[in-house]
Structure formats: structure tokens, C-alpha cells
Amino acid sequence: MPHELVFEPEAAAADSAFTVLGVRVDAVQIPDAIAQMEHWIAEWSVGHFVAFTGMHGVTEARRDPAFMQVLDAADLVVPDGMPLVWLGRWHGYKMRRRVYGPELLKTFCVNTGPIYRHYFYGGAPGVAETLARRLRRFYDVRTVGTYSPPYRPLTSEEKLAMEHRIRAAAPDIVWVGLSTPKQERWMFEERARLGVPVLAGVGAAFDFLAGTARQAPDWMREHGLEWLFRVANEPRRLWRRYAILGSDFAWNVALELLGVKKFSSYQENPRTEHPQQNARRAA
């Protein structure tokens, strides 16, 4: 299916980014992100990963320098949360909507159909398979593999087998549904080993698009109220994230906007080093 590319990939993060508590956020929208991903696939430039970040991801990065490094290494850090969109507008960017993981995944599949080879990594047992079947049925998507890892860390043998399985499948894109910060850490670690152009950490998109979890109504998602819907549905798992981390995020953003406190980026205060990170800086 023909589709229009509205983004100039070479102008990506360098010219259109702002920082929130030291975390770089790229001021892009869904068509921009999709066009950049297609650009990487077209030139078969392997090892790129996209982090979908909101209040939770920014707060985790502020608390954990190692996770700050992971986000700094991401090729795109997209605003998957209305607070980041509002902050982007405050910084002067014309951002109409957030880059919502489930919406980007669905839009990518609607626009490209069978053009690319997709691999789905993550989700509870059976979820990735259900998602792949649905996308094949409705959008003629080419799925070359799925894998739902155990909740425990993989053994060395399991990890090598997983890497071999994905390399052998030769996907154009690996969609990762492990939740933040686990999925970002996984992409950071595996990006150089899989030989795949794009990895995209879309979190709960697997459950939402597979039909195993309910999404908030559109009006709540578009007005920054999705958190309320999710807490109401999963209070035990999510109350701390939004009550404690959300308050911490709002307080520190206020201090930053008022000029009371400055939050260093990873580039300004690298507490840990990594060979891949150094290579990225030198590129």
C-alpha cells in the first residue's frame, strides 16, 4: 500500500530535541518516527533502537544513571506521554500528540502491510502469537517469529538460542513488549548482536492490540488521563508508579522550569562508560 513519508530522517534528533530532567526527548510525531524507521530498514543500517518514554521512563533514568545511559544511547527517544508533549510545546515545538506505542505499531502495520518482516519479542505466554495472528489477518503483515521470554532472566544457553533464532529469522524490525525499563535495557544490550535494523520497545502494545488488556478511552488518552484508567484497573501494580514517581516527576519538572534546579544529561555527567556508548559519541 503506498504511503507518504513526511519526515527528513537526517534531521532527526540533532535538530529537534529537548531535555526533561536530563533525558533527551526527540520532538517527533508518529509519521516522523515511522519514516525514520523505514529509512534505517531501507539502508539496512543495523542496531537502531527506539525508546518510547513518558513520566515513568524519565523518572527511572533520573534515579538510575545506568538507565540514563541506555536512553542516551537510543537512536530515538519518543514522547509516549502527554506530559512530555506539553513540555515539548513549552520548549517551542509544534507537537500535537504523543507517540503512543500501540498506535505507532498499528499505524506502521496499516501503512506498510506485507512490505517488511516483523518479529515480536515479549508479552505473557501466547500474547505475541495472538498479536502476530491478528496483524497478519487484518493488515497482511509478514511475521517471521515470536518469542515470549520467561519472567526470570534467561540462562546463557537460552540467551544464545534466542539470539540465534532472531538472527536466523532476519526480521526488518523487532517489536519488544517487556515494559519499561526492562525493554530498553534489553534493546541496548542486544542491538549489536541481532543484526536487525530496528528494535522498538512498545510495552503494553502487545496486550492492547492482541485484545488481552483494555485500553483507556480515546478522550482519556488524548488528555493525559490514561494513568487514571490504568491505576483503576491495576491498582496494586501501578499505584506506586503514579502516586510516588508521578509526584516526584511533577516536582522536579517544576523546579527545572522555574530555573531552581538543573538536571544534568548523561553526556554532561557520564557516571558509567560503555564501549558502544563511546562509539556512538565518536560517530
Phi and psi in degrees as GROMACS dihedral restraints (atoms count N, CA, C in turn):
[ dihedral_restraints ]
;  ai    aj    ak    al  type     phi  dphi    fc
    3     4     5     6     1   -67.0    20    10
    4     5     6     7     1   146.1    20    10
    6     7     8     9     1  -148.0    20    10
    7     8     9    10     1   155.9    20    10
    9    10    11    12     1   -98.2    20    10
   10    11    12    13     1   133.1    20    10
   12    13    14    15     1   -96.6    20    10
   13    14    15    16     1   126.1    20    10
   15    16    17    18     1  -116.1    20    10
   16    17    18    19     1    13.0    20    10
   18    19    20    21     1  -123.3    20    10
   19    20    21    22     1   140.3    20    10
   21    22    23    24     1   -93.9    20    10
   22    23    24    25     1   102.3    20    10
   24    25    26    27     1   -56.2    20    10
   25    26    27    28     1   -36.8    20    10
   27    28    29    30     1   -66.8    20    10
   28    29    30    31     1   -14.4    20    10
   30    31    32    33     1   -98.0    20    10
   31    32    33    34     1    20.1    20    10
   33    34    35    36     1   -59.0    20    10
   34    35    36    37     1  -113.9    20    10
   36    37    38    39     1   -66.2    20    10
   37    38    39    40     1   -31.4    20    10
   39    40    41    42     1   -61.8    20    10
   40    41    42    43     1   -37.6    20    10
   42    43    44    45     1  -102.0    20    10
   43    44    45    46     1   -12.9    20    10
   45    46    47    48     1  -135.9    20    10
   46    47    48    49     1    68.8    20    10
   48    49    50    51     1  -147.8    20    10
   49    50    51    52     1   153.1    20    10
   51    52    53    54     1  -136.6    20    10
   52    53    54    55     1   169.2    20    10
   54    55    56    57     1  -116.1    20    10
   55    56    57    58     1   145.5    20    10
   57    58    59    60     1  -128.7    20    10
   58    59    60    61     1   112.2    20    10
   60    61    62    63     1    53.4    20    10
   61    62    63    64     1    36.5    20    10
   63    64    65    66     1    89.8    20    10
   64    65    66    67     1    -6.0    20    10
   66    67    68    69     1   -95.2    20    10
   67    68    69    70     1   126.7    20    10
   69    70    71    72     1   -70.4    20    10
   70    71    72    73     1   132.9    20    10
   72    73    74    75     1  -125.6    20    10
   73    74    75    76     1   125.9    20    10
   75    76    77    78     1   -82.1    20    10
   76    77    78    79     1   129.1    20    10
   78    79    80    81     1   -83.0    20    10
   79    80    81    82     1    69.8    20    10
   81    82    83    84     1  -119.6    20    10
   82    83    84    85     1   165.2    20    10
   84    85    86    87     1  -117.8    20    10
   85    86    87    88     1   176.0    20    10
   87    88    89    90     1   -57.5    20    10
   88    89    90    91     1   -46.0    20    10
   90    91    92    93     1   -60.2    20    10
   91    92    93    94     1   -35.5    20    10
   93    94    95    96     1   -63.5    20    10
   94    95    96    97     1   -48.5    20    10
   96    97    98    99     1   -62.8    20    10
   97    98    99   100     1   -42.1    20    10
   99   100   101   102     1   -64.5    20    10
  100   101   102   103     1   -42.4    20    10
  102   103   104   105     1   -62.5    20    10
  103   104   105   106     1   -39.8    20    10
  105   106   107   108     1   -65.7    20    10
  106   107   108   109     1   -41.8    20    10
  108   109   110   111     1   -62.6    20    10
  109   110   111   112     1   -41.7    20    10
  111   112   113   114     1   -65.9    20    10
  112   113   114   115     1   -34.5    20    10
  114   115   116   117     1   -62.2    20    10
  115   116   117   118     1   -45.4    20    10
  117   118   119   120     1   -62.0    20    10
  118   119   120   121     1   -40.9    20    10
  120   121   122   123     1   -66.2    20    10
  121   122   123   124     1   -43.0    20    10
  123   124   125   126     1   -61.0    20    10
  124   125   126   127     1   -38.6    20    10
  126   127   128   129     1   -91.8    20    10
  127   128   129   130     1     1.9    20    10
  129   130   131   132     1    47.3    20    10
  130   131   132   133     1    52.2    20    10
  132   133   134   135     1   -94.8    20    10
  133   134   135   136     1   104.5    20    10
  135   136   137   138     1   -85.3    20    10
  136   137   138   139     1   157.8    20    10
  138   139   140   141     1    92.5    20    10
  139   140   141   142     1    13.1    20    10
  141   142   143   144     1   -85.9    20    10
  142   143   144   145     1   143.1    20    10
  144   145   146   147     1  -137.9    20    10
  145   146   147   148     1   147.3    20    10
  147   148   149   150     1  -113.5    20    10
  148   149   150   151     1   124.3    20    10
  150   151   152   153     1  -103.5    20    10
  151   152   153   154     1   126.9    20    10
  153   154   155   156     1   -97.1    20    10
  154   155   156   157     1   110.8    20    10
  156   157   158   159     1  -124.6    20    10
  157   158   159   160     1   137.0    20    10
  159   160   161   162     1  -129.7    20    10
  160   161   162   163     1  -153.9    20    10
  162   163   164   165     1   -55.1    20    10
  163   164   165   166     1   -43.6    20    10
  165   166   167   168     1   -61.2    20    10
  166   167   168   169     1   -48.9    20    10
  168   169   170   171     1   -63.8    20    10
  169   170   171   172     1   -41.6    20    10
  171   172   173   174     1   -64.2    20    10
  172   173   174   175     1   -42.6    20    10
  174   175   176   177     1   -66.6    20    10
  175   176   177   178     1   -41.4    20    10
  177   178   179   180     1   -61.3    20    10
  178   179   180   181     1   -39.9    20    10
  180   181   182   183     1   -67.2    20    10
  181   182   183   184     1   -36.6    20    10
  183   184   185   186     1   -66.6    20    10
  184   185   186   187     1   -33.1    20    10
  186   187   188   189     1   -83.6    20    10
  187   188   189   190     1   -24.3    20    10
  189   190   191   192     1  -128.2    20    10
  190   191   192   193     1   103.6    20    10
  192   193   194   195     1   -57.8    20    10
  193   194   195   196     1   -33.0    20    10
  195   196   197   198     1   -65.0    20    10
  196   197   198   199     1   -37.9    20    10
  198   199   200   201     1   -73.8    20    10
  199   200   201   202     1   -32.5    20    10
  201   202   203   204     1   -58.0    20    10
  202   203   204   205     1   -40.5    20    10
  204   205   206   207     1   -62.7    20    10
  205   206   207   208     1   -41.2    20    10
  207   208   209   210     1   -60.3    20    10
  208   209   210   211     1   -48.1    20    10
  210   211   212   213     1   -66.1    20    10
  211   212   213   214     1   -36.0    20    10
  213   214   215   216     1   -63.2    20    10
  214   215   216   217     1   -31.6    20    10
  216   217   218   219     1   -80.1    20    10
  217   218   219   220     1   -15.4    20    10
  219   220   221   222     1   -63.1    20    10
  220   221   222   223     1   142.9    20    10
  222   223   224   225     1   -76.0    20    10
  223   224   225   226     1   -30.0    20    10
  225   226   227   228     1  -137.7    20    10
  226   227   228   229     1   133.4    20    10
  228   229   230   231     1  -117.4    20    10
  229   230   231   232     1   102.4    20    10
  231   232   233   234     1   -98.5    20    10
  232   233   234   235     1   149.8    20    10
  234   235   236   237     1   -80.8    20    10
  235   236   237   238     1    89.8    20    10
  237   238   239   240     1   -93.9    20    10
  238   239   240   241     1    62.2    20    10
  240   241   242   243     1   175.6    20    10
  241   242   243   244     1   133.8    20    10
  243   244   245   246     1   -63.0    20    10
  244   245   246   247     1   -33.4    20    10
  246   247   248   249     1   -56.9    20    10
  247   248   249   250     1   -35.5    20    10
  249   250   251   252     1   -72.2    20    10
  250   251   252   253     1   -33.5    20    10
  252   253   254   255     1   -64.3    20    10
  253   254   255   256     1   -45.2    20    10
  255   256   257   258     1   -61.5    20    10
  256   257   258   259     1   -39.7    20    10
  258   259   260   261     1   -68.1    20    10
  259   260   261   262     1   -36.8    20    10
  261   262   263   264     1   -61.4    20    10
  262   263   264   265     1   -41.0    20    10
  264   265   266   267     1   -63.0    20    10
  265   266   267   268     1   -40.3    20    10
  267   268   269   270     1   -60.8    20    10
  268   269   270   271     1   -33.0    20    10
  270   271   272   273     1   -82.4    20    10
  271   272   273   274     1     0.2    20    10
  273   274   275   276     1   100.1    20    10
  274   275   276   277     1     7.3    20    10
  276   277   278   279     1   -92.5    20    10
  277   278   279   280     1   141.9    20    10
  279   280   281   282     1   -86.4    20    10
  280   281   282   283     1    80.3    20    10
  282   283   284   285     1  -107.6    20    10
  283   284   285   286     1   112.2    20    10
  285   286   287   288     1   -82.1    20    10
  286   287   288   289     1   -39.5    20    10
  288   289   290   291     1  -142.3    20    10
  289   290   291   292     1   166.5    20    10
  291   292   293   294     1   -81.6    20    10
  292   293   294   295     1   163.3    20    10
  294   295   296   297     1   -94.9    20    10
  295   296   297   298     1    85.7    20    10
  297   298   299   300     1   -80.6    20    10
  298   299   300   301     1   122.7    20    10
  300   301   302   303     1   -51.1    20    10
  301   302   303   304     1   -52.6    20    10
  303   304   305   306     1   -60.0    20    10
  304   305   306   307     1   -37.5    20    10
  306   307   308   309     1   -69.5    20    10
  307   308   309   310     1   -40.0    20    10
  309   310   311   312     1   -65.2    20    10
  310   311   312   313     1   -44.7    20    10
  312   313   314   315     1   -59.0    20    10
  313   314   315   316     1   -47.5    20    10
  315   316   317   318     1   -64.4    20    10
  316   317   318   319     1   -44.3    20    10
  318   319   320   321     1   -63.0    20    10
  319   320   321   322     1   -41.4    20    10
  321   322   323   324     1   -57.5    20    10
  322   323   324   325     1   -46.0    20    10
  324   325   326   327     1   -69.5    20    10
  325   326   327   328     1   -39.8    20    10
  327   328   329   330     1   -62.3    20    10
  328   329   330   331     1   -43.9    20    10
  330   331   332   333     1   -75.0    20    10
  331   332   333   334     1   -31.9    20    10
  333   334   335   336     1  -109.9    20    10
  334   335   336   337     1   -16.8    20    10
  336   337   338   339     1    50.9    20    10
  337   338   339   340     1  -121.5    20    10
  339   340   341   342     1   -89.3    20    10
  340   341   342   343     1    10.8    20    10
  342   343   344   345     1   -64.0    20    10
  343   344   345   346     1   -40.9    20    10
  345   346   347   348     1  -114.0    20    10
  346   347   348   349     1   165.2    20    10
  348   349   350   351     1  -102.3    20    10
  349   350   351   352     1   124.2    20    10
  351   352   353   354     1  -112.9    20    10
  352   353   354   355     1   141.2    20    10
  354   355   356   357     1  -126.6    20    10
  355   356   357   358     1   138.4    20    10
  357   358   359   360     1  -117.5    20    10
  358   359   360   361     1   118.0    20    10
  360   361   362   363     1  -120.7    20    10
  361   362   363   364     1   117.1    20    10
  363   364   365   366     1   129.5    20    10
  364   365   366   367     1  -171.2    20    10
  366   367   368   369     1    80.6    20    10
  367   368   369   370     1   163.6    20    10
  369   370   371   372     1   -68.3    20    10
  370   371   372   373     1   162.3    20    10
  372   373   374   375     1   -51.5    20    10
  373   374   375   376     1   127.7    20    10
  375   376   377   378     1    92.2    20    10
  376   377   378   379     1   -19.4    20    10
  378   379   380   381     1   -69.5    20    10
  379   380   381   382     1   -46.4    20    10
  381   382   383   384     1   -61.5    20    10
  382   383   384   385     1   -39.4    20    10
  384   385   386   387     1   -64.8    20    10
  385   386   387   388     1   -42.5    20    10
  387   388   389   390     1   -63.0    20    10
  388   389   390   391     1   -43.0    20    10
  390   391   392   393     1   -61.0    20    10
  391   392   393   394     1   -46.5    20    10
  393   394   395   396     1   -60.4    20    10
  394   395   396   397     1   -42.2    20    10
  396   397   398   399     1   -62.6    20    10
  397   398   399   400     1   -42.5    20    10
  399   400   401   402     1   -64.2    20    10
  400   401   402   403     1   -42.9    20    10
  402   403   404   405     1   -68.4    20    10
  403   404   405   406     1   -35.9    20    10
  405   406   407   408     1   -64.3    20    10
  406   407   408   409     1   -43.0    20    10
  408   409   410   411     1   -67.5    20    10
  409   410   411   412     1   -45.0    20    10
  411   412   413   414     1   -89.4    20    10
  412   413   414   415     1   -29.9    20    10
  414   415   416   417     1  -127.2    20    10
  415   416   417   418     1     8.4    20    10
  417   418   419   420     1    58.2    20    10
  418   419   420   421     1    34.4    20    10
  420   421   422   423     1   -73.5    20    10
  421   422   423   424     1   139.2    20    10
  423   424   425   426     1   -87.9    20    10
  424   425   426   427     1   110.2    20    10
  426   427   428   429     1  -102.2    20    10
  427   428   429   430     1   126.6    20    10
  429   430   431   432     1  -109.1    20    10
  430   431   432   433     1     2.0    20    10
  432   433   434   435     1   168.1    20    10
  433   434   435   436     1   155.1    20    10
  435   436   437   438     1  -140.6    20    10
  436   437   438   439     1   153.0    20    10
  438   439   440   441     1  -156.1    20    10
  439   440   441   442     1   125.2    20    10
  441   442   443   444     1  -106.4    20    10
  442   443   444   445     1   101.7    20    10
  444   445   446   447     1   -70.0    20    10
  445   446   447   448     1   156.9    20    10
  447   448   449   450     1   -67.0    20    10
  448   449   450   451     1   161.3    20    10
  450   451   452   453     1   -70.1    20    10
  451   452   453   454     1   -25.0    20    10
  453   454   455   456     1   -78.6    20    10
  454   455   456   457     1   164.0    20    10
  456   457   458   459     1   -63.0    20    10
  457   458   459   460     1   144.8    20    10
  459   460   461   462     1   -69.0    20    10
  460   461   462   463     1   145.1    20    10
  462   463   464   465     1   -70.8    20    10
  463   464   465   466     1   168.3    20    10
  465   466   467   468     1   -59.6    20    10
  466   467   468   469     1   -40.6    20    10
  468   469   470   471     1   -67.5    20    10
  469   470   471   472     1   -42.2    20    10
  471   472   473   474     1   -64.9    20    10
  472   473   474   475     1   -38.4    20    10
  474   475   476   477     1   -64.7    20    10
  475   476   477   478     1   -45.5    20    10
  477   478   479   480     1   -63.2    20    10
  478   479   480   481     1   -39.9    20    10
  480   481   482   483     1   -65.2    20    10
  481   482   483   484     1   -41.0    20    10
  483   484   485   486     1   -62.0    20    10
  484   485   486   487     1   -45.9    20    10
  486   487   488   489     1   -62.6    20    10
  487   488   489   490     1   -41.8    20    10
  489   490   491   492     1   -63.5    20    10
  490   491   492   493     1   -41.1    20    10
  492   493   494   495     1   -62.2    20    10
  493   494   495   496     1   -43.6    20    10
  495   496   497   498     1   -70.5    20    10
  496   497   498   499     1   -43.3    20    10
  498   499   500   501     1   -59.9    20    10
  499   500   501   502     1   -41.8    20    10
  501   502   503   504     1   -65.6    20    10
  502   503   504   505     1   -32.4    20    10
  504   505   506   507     1   -73.1    20    10
  505   506   507   508     1   -23.0    20    10
  507   508   509   510     1    51.3    20    10
  508   509   510   511     1    54.4    20    10
  510   511   512   513     1   -74.1    20    10
  511   512   513   514     1   157.9    20    10
  513   514   515   516     1   -80.9    20    10
  514   515   516   517     1   -30.4    20    10
  516   517   518   519     1  -146.6    20    10
  517   518   519   520     1   138.2    20    10
  519   520   521   522     1  -109.7    20    10
  520   521   522   523     1   119.4    20    10
  522   523   524   525     1   -90.6    20    10
  523   524   525   526     1   130.2    20    10
  525   526   527   528     1  -117.7    20    10
  526   527   528   529     1   124.4    20    10
  528   529   530   531     1  -122.6    20    10
  529   530   531   532     1    74.9    20    10
  531   532   533   534     1  -118.8    20    10
  532   533   534   535     1    -6.4    20    10
  534   535   536   537     1    77.8    20    10
  535   536   537   538     1   157.7    20    10
  537   538   539   540     1   -84.8    20    10
  538   539   540   541     1   138.9    20    10
  540   541   542   543     1   -95.3    20    10
  541   542   543   544     1     4.6    20    10
  543   544   545   546     1   -61.3    20    10
  544   545   546   547     1   -42.2    20    10
  546   547   548   549     1   -69.5    20    10
  547   548   549   550     1   -35.8    20    10
  549   550   551   552     1   -67.6    20    10
  550   551   552   553     1   -40.9    20    10
  552   553   554   555     1   -62.9    20    10
  553   554   555   556     1   -40.6    20    10
  555   556   557   558     1   -63.5    20    10
  556   557   558   559     1   -45.5    20    10
  558   559   560   561     1   -63.7    20    10
  559   560   561   562     1   -41.8    20    10
  561   562   563   564     1   -59.6    20    10
  562   563   564   565     1   -42.2    20    10
  564   565   566   567     1   -74.3    20    10
  565   566   567   568     1   -37.3    20    10
  567   568   569   570     1   -96.6    20    10
  568   569   570   571     1   -10.7    20    10
  570   571   572   573     1   -58.8    20    10
  571   572   573   574     1   -35.4    20    10
  573   574   575   576     1   -84.0    20    10
  574   575   576   577     1    -8.3    20    10
  576   577   578   579     1  -102.8    20    10
  577   578   579   580     1   -16.3    20    10
  579   580   581   582     1   -96.8    20    10
  580   581   582   583     1   -18.8    20    10
  582   583   584   585     1    67.7    20    10
  583   584   585   586     1    31.8    20    10
  585   586   587   588     1  -111.7    20    10
  586   587   588   589     1   137.1    20    10
  588   589   590   591     1   -61.4    20    10
  589   590   591   592     1   -42.5    20    10
  591   592   593   594     1  -136.3    20    10
  592   593   594   595     1   134.1    20    10
  594   595   596   597     1  -120.6    20    10
  595   596   597   598     1   134.0    20    10
  597   598   599   600     1  -132.0    20    10
  598   599   600   601     1   120.7    20    10
  600   601   602   603     1   -91.7    20    10
  601   602   603   604     1    94.4    20    10
  603   604   605   606     1  -100.4    20    10
  604   605   606   607     1     5.6    20    10
  606   607   608   609     1    55.2    20    10
  607   608   609   610     1  -121.6    20    10
  609   610   611   612     1   -70.2    20    10
  610   611   612   613     1    -1.2    20    10
  612   613   614   615     1   -57.2    20    10
  613   614   615   616     1   -33.6    20    10
  615   616   617   618     1   -58.6    20    10
  616   617   618   619     1   -50.4    20    10
  618   619   620   621     1   -67.2    20    10
  619   620   621   622     1   -42.7    20    10
  621   622   623   624     1   -64.5    20    10
  622   623   624   625     1   -47.9    20    10
  624   625   626   627     1   -78.6    20    10
  625   626   627   628     1   -21.1    20    10
  627   628   629   630     1   -81.9    20    10
  628   629   630   631     1   -11.5    20    10
  630   631   632   633     1    82.4    20    10
  631   632   633   634     1    17.4    20    10
  633   634   635   636     1   -96.6    20    10
  634   635   636   637     1    -3.0    20    10
  636   637   638   639     1  -146.4    20    10
  637   638   639   640     1   152.4    20    10
  639   640   641   642     1   -90.1    20    10
  640   641   642   643     1   139.8    20    10
  642   643   644   645     1   -93.7    20    10
  643   644   645   646     1   155.5    20    10
  645   646   647   648     1   -65.5    20    10
  646   647   648   649     1   152.1    20    10
  648   649   650   651     1   -57.7    20    10
  649   650   651   652     1   155.5    20    10
  651   652   653   654     1   -54.4    20    10
  652   653   654   655     1   -43.0    20    10
  654   655   656   657     1   -65.5    20    10
  655   656   657   658     1   -31.2    20    10
  657   658   659   660     1   -72.4    20    10
  658   659   660   661     1   -41.3    20    10
  660   661   662   663     1   -65.6    20    10
  661   662   663   664     1   -36.7    20    10
  663   664   665   666     1   -80.1    20    10
  664   665   666   667     1   -11.9    20    10
  666   667   668   669     1  -118.0    20    10
  667   668   669   670     1    20.1    20    10
  669   670   671   672     1    73.9    20    10
  670   671   672   673     1    25.3    20    10
  672   673   674   675     1  -113.4    20    10
  673   674   675   676     1    10.0    20    10
  675   676   677   678     1   -59.3    20    10
  676   677   678   679     1   -34.1    20    10
  678   679   680   681     1   -56.6    20    10
  679   680   681   682     1   -38.1    20    10
  681   682   683   684     1   -65.9    20    10
  682   683   684   685     1   -41.8    20    10
  684   685   686   687     1   -63.4    20    10
  685   686   687   688     1   -43.8    20    10
  687   688   689   690     1   -69.3    20    10
  688   689   690   691     1   -38.9    20    10
  690   691   692   693     1   -64.2    20    10
  691   692   693   694     1   -39.7    20    10
  693   694   695   696     1   -63.6    20    10
  694   695   696   697     1   -31.3    20    10
  696   697   698   699     1   -88.9    20    10
  697   698   699   700     1   -28.8    20    10
  699   700   701   702     1  -134.3    20    10
  700   701   702   703     1    64.1    20    10
  702   703   704   705     1   -63.5    20    10
  703   704   705   706     1   -39.5    20    10
  705   706   707   708     1   -64.8    20    10
  706   707   708   709     1   -39.3    20    10
  708   709   710   711     1   -80.6    20    10
  709   710   711   712     1   -32.3    20    10
  711   712   713   714     1  -111.5    20    10
  712   713   714   715     1    -7.6    20    10
  714   715   716   717     1   -61.8    20    10
  715   716   717   718     1   -39.9    20    10
  717   718   719   720     1   -66.3    20    10
  718   719   720   721     1   -41.4    20    10
  720   721   722   723     1   -56.5    20    10
  721   722   723   724     1   -44.7    20    10
  723   724   725   726     1   -90.5    20    10
  724   725   726   727     1   -34.2    20    10
  726   727   728   729     1   -74.8    20    10
  727   728   729   730     1   -45.2    20    10
  729   730   731   732     1   -93.0    20    10
  730   731   732   733     1   -55.1    20    10
  732   733   734   735     1   -66.9    20    10
  733   734   735   736     1   -35.7    20    10
  735   736   737   738     1   -64.5    20    10
  736   737   738   739     1   -41.2    20    10
  738   739   740   741     1   -65.8    20    10
  739   740   741   742     1   -39.9    20    10
  741   742   743   744     1   -62.6    20    10
  742   743   744   745     1   -42.8    20    10
  744   745   746   747     1   -61.5    20    10
  745   746   747   748     1   -50.2    20    10
  747   748   749   750     1   -61.6    20    10
  748   749   750   751     1   -41.7    20    10
  750   751   752   753     1   -63.1    20    10
  751   752   753   754     1   -47.0    20    10
  753   754   755   756     1   -71.7    20    10
  754   755   756   757     1   -34.9    20    10
  756   757   758   759     1   -63.1    20    10
  757   758   759   760     1   -40.9    20    10
  759   760   761   762     1   -61.2    20    10
  760   761   762   763     1   -43.7    20    10
  762   763   764   765     1   -61.7    20    10
  763   764   765   766     1   -39.5    20    10
  765   766   767   768     1   -68.0    20    10
  766   767   768   769     1   -44.9    20    10
  768   769   770   771     1   -66.6    20    10
  769   770   771   772     1   -32.6    20    10
  771   772   773   774     1   -81.5    20    10
  772   773   774   775     1    -5.8    20    10
  774   775   776   777     1    77.8    20    10
  775   776   777   778     1    14.3    20    10
  777   778   779   780     1   -76.7    20    10
  778   779   780   781     1   -33.9    20    10
  780   781   782   783     1  -141.7    20    10
  781   782   783   784     1   141.4    20    10
  783   784   785   786     1  -109.9    20    10
  784   785   786   787     1   133.7    20    10
  786   787   788   789     1  -108.5    20    10
  787   788   789   790     1   122.3    20    10
  789   790   791   792     1   -75.1    20    10
  790   791   792   793     1   144.4    20    10
  792   793   794   795     1   -81.2    20    10
  793   794   795   796     1   171.3    20    10
  795   796   797   798     1   -63.3    20    10
  796   797   798   799     1   -36.6    20    10
  798   799   800   801     1   -63.5    20    10
  799   800   801   802     1   -34.1    20    10
  801   802   803   804     1   -80.5    20    10
  802   803   804   805     1   -26.1    20    10
  804   805   806   807     1  -143.3    20    10
  805   806   807   808     1    67.1    20    10
  807   808   809   810     1   -74.4    20    10
  808   809   810   811     1   105.6    20    10
  810   811   812   813     1   -83.3    20    10
  811   812   813   814     1   -20.3    20    10
  813   814   815   816     1  -133.8    20    10
  814   815   816   817     1   156.9    20    10
  816   817   818   819     1  -124.1    20    10
  817   818   819   820     1   157.1    20    10
  819   820   821   822     1  -150.3    20    10
  820   821   822   823     1   136.7    20    10
  822   823   824   825     1   -55.9    20    10
  823   824   825   826     1   -40.1    20    10
  825   826   827   828     1   -65.2    20    10
  826   827   828   829     1   -36.5    20    10
  828   829   830   831     1   -65.8    20    10
  829   830   831   832     1   -42.4    20    10
  831   832   833   834     1   -62.3    20    10
  832   833   834   835     1   -38.8    20    10
  834   835   836   837     1   -63.8    20    10
  835   836   837   838     1   -39.0    20    10
  837   838   839   840     1   -64.1    20    10
  838   839   840   841     1   -39.9    20    10
  840   841   842   843     1   -64.8    20    10
  841   842   843   844     1   -36.9    20    10
  843   844   845   846     1   -78.2    20    10
  844   845   846   847     1   -16.9    20    10
